[in-house]
Amino acid sequence: MVTATTGKTTMKAVVRDTYGAAGVVLEEVEKPAPADDTVLVRVHAASLNRLDWYTASGTPYIGRPSMGMFKPKQRALGVDFAGTVEAVGKDVTDFHVGDEVFGGRTGAFAEYVAVRDAVARKPANATFEQAAALPVAGLTALQGLRDKGNVQPGQKVLVNGASGGVGTFAVQVAKALGAEVTAVCSTRNVELVRSLGADRVVDYTREDFTRSGERYDVIFDNAGTRSWRACTRVLSPEGTIVLVGGPKTRVIGPLGHVARMVLRSRLSRRKAVFFISKLDRADLATLSDMVESGKVTPVVEKTYDLSEIGDALRYMGEGHPQGKVVLTLGA
């Protein structure tokens, strides 16, 4: 193992033994050691995803059998991270101590994380905070549009829910894939979404996009606010709805909306596809290239210190962040 000089055997990490933001605390825990095929990363920034809010709150309740019925089965929180390689296992040849990297690993809300596959070099023109915003949300946009929506140059794509973490990436990734992009958001987010390159921005408080008379090849549905019948008014005859998000209910979360959409699609030539992104090193590298080329710029609305994790989770749960919420741990 190659390692930087350090005598620390413990680290600060976010843990929880009960559900709810009040139960999330910062503790001193054992510092991980890299296996032969992993790298140890000193985390400088980590970002929150909707999944982290669901996990911390223990919702939707339908997921409790896997999460833990009355208390969490897993204490650690967080997935997205960016930082500096501190040590590498003896079988690792593509990373070295001092490399700036980003990626995804359970337990990322901590000073250190050991990761095997889901790690890539940080974009040179991005801050650690911006890089930490990339993994889950960026991969959701990339894999949803490229792989599930099969977006081609010249096609028309609509992003419903364009101002949040996934939505801001979806607008930019769709443009990078050569699509003509219509983005749907609320009034306060119109200028932000337009600045990301959307060809047209629809303020849903003033206009119903499902009655616009337009036709879209792909609808990237990050909001789950419209029914199958409404969406098919503007979906091309052989178009695809990529289902990413839905109503935030405590019992079944977005699953009810997703199930209705998928079942209705089975009676149509149009498709409704639900998926969960996968942490993939090659796709992380693709996102890094998109950032370095200027095609994608992560949007970070708020940053919190790691010790303020409770406030960050409450903000994630109560509001509608513009882009991403990020935790900082210092350089």
C-alpha angles and dihedrals in degrees: 000000000000114000143170118246110278136135098196118123096172135049141188114261139169112249137164137196097183135039122262135055091275090063094055110099141166114246139173107249137166114290113238121244120215119249119224092275101038139079127225112224127197101220117227098171138008129187133218124235130190086255089064091055091049091047094048094046095044092235147177090043091217086072096055095099089065097033096043126280100235104005134015117279089208123048098196125088137196138045112198118079144159127192149110127302109248100174139005131204119246093255095053113102105159099062131052137191109282097028114138109231144165135198147116135291134147108259097036093144090087142085092257137023131186112216134180114186112354098076133101139168115285116248106262092226096049130088119233088255092055092045092050089055092060113069113071099019094040093047090048090055095043098045093039096052101033101036106025100028094035089213113198131193112278096022122127116244128185120200112202108198098024104167105063131080097284095031096056089053092045093057092051097041091050089053090047088054089056100256130143102241132210113186127199121207143131126281097265092055100047097098093045093052092045089053089058091065105265111161091214131013122204119202102212092203089065105027137035107224091199090066097046095103090234125128123220130196092207132021112197100202110200095153107046092211100131133063127241090253092053094046094049090060087074101027117101116247092261098027130132133231111206107206114211108147142014145173113327101234123159098226106049103355113204094338096095092055092044093050093050092050095047093047093049091049091059089072093053142063086236117087134224113196125187120194144159117223121248125222104244128171094214092051091046087055089050090054090048090053091049091054094046091050092051095244093115130033118184114233114220115185103175138013127200132185113251088250088061094061092124092057091046092053092047090051090049091050099043103039144039105248119211100236117324139349112219136196118215126209101178130258 
